[in-house]
Amino acid sequence: MTIAARLDAFLEMMSAERGASQNTLAAYRRDLEDADDFISGGLAKAASDDLRAWLDDIASKGFAASSQARKLSSLRQYFRFLYSEGIRADDPTGVIDAPKKQRPLPKTMRENAVTLLLDRAETEKKEALDDVSRIGAARLHALVEALYATGLRVSELVSLPVTVALRDERFFTVRGKGGKDRIVPLSPKARVAMKDWLSARALRPALAESPFLFPASSGSGYLPRQVFARELKGLAARAGVPAAKVSPHVLRHAFASHLLQNGADLRAVQQLLGHSDISTTQIYTHVLENRLVELVSQHHPLADQP
């Protein structure tokens, strides 16, 4: 039986018995024909090492781990079919491990982009021409300063109690996931922004009486995170920062990345972010690796020697 005949029989089975779509069948055909062309002797006599070589070639061409895994799945489905039909006496894919999917690096922002964002928020607050504009600008400035100063999750930020600002302290306690409390710092600029927000919200009694720092006429009683996310993108556009790359979560990542770039300990960042497991915080190790390479190149006595 030719490779074409085997492929047709396999795809017919996948369509009739598994209900595979036309797109899926076309992907199977492409993968298997590509493997057949690559392997000397074709898929008919392919051994495990031959299949590994093909997968290694795919990886060397820059295919993502998810694409590699899909192509391996095509091979497995095909050879299981051949084995079940008695066409082959073995399944060479049985000893091949699936490629490990790398956790994507968190999207973040450069320090100068964050500075543009913060400066724009402060300028809009200072240049507000009426109470309505002042209230909106003061709230947004306080939100952005507090988020970058603390690295809070957006849900934690918008639901903060007003006592955080009334106490005017360098640190405050926030309750995070799983009802766990942690202490986070508040920068001097964030404290000033919160004071200004308290003054602005006092202009509207309905806001001033709320127990929440960022009150709103919503079911929860505080600002919906979607509203903040929308306002943040608008601020980014006005600041000349690509709005598509800005979100509350990106600012949280920027908080963590910038701390590590400037010498913070990974364990300390874990505590500040409220991660229960250090493995979650280790998505930022690429930042540490870059900093360590820089430190060695600058300070090791043999760094400049060939």
Buried (B, 14 or more C-beta within 10 A) or exposed (E): EEBEEBBEBBBEBBBEEEEBEEEBBEBBBEBBBBBBEBBEEBBBEBEBEBBBBBBEEBBEEEBEEEBBBBBBBBBBBBBBBBBEEEBBEEBBBEEBEEBEEEEEEBEBBEEEBBBBBBEBBBBBBEEBEEEEBBBBBBBBBBBBBBBBBBBBBBEBBBBBBBEBBEEEEEEBEBEBEEEEEBEBEBBEBBBBBBBBBBEBBEEEEEBEEBEBBBBBEEEEEBBBBEEBBEBBBEBBBBBEBEBEEBBBBBBBBBBBBBBBBEEBEBEEBBBBBBBEEEEEBBBBEEBBEEBEEEEEEEEEEEEEEE
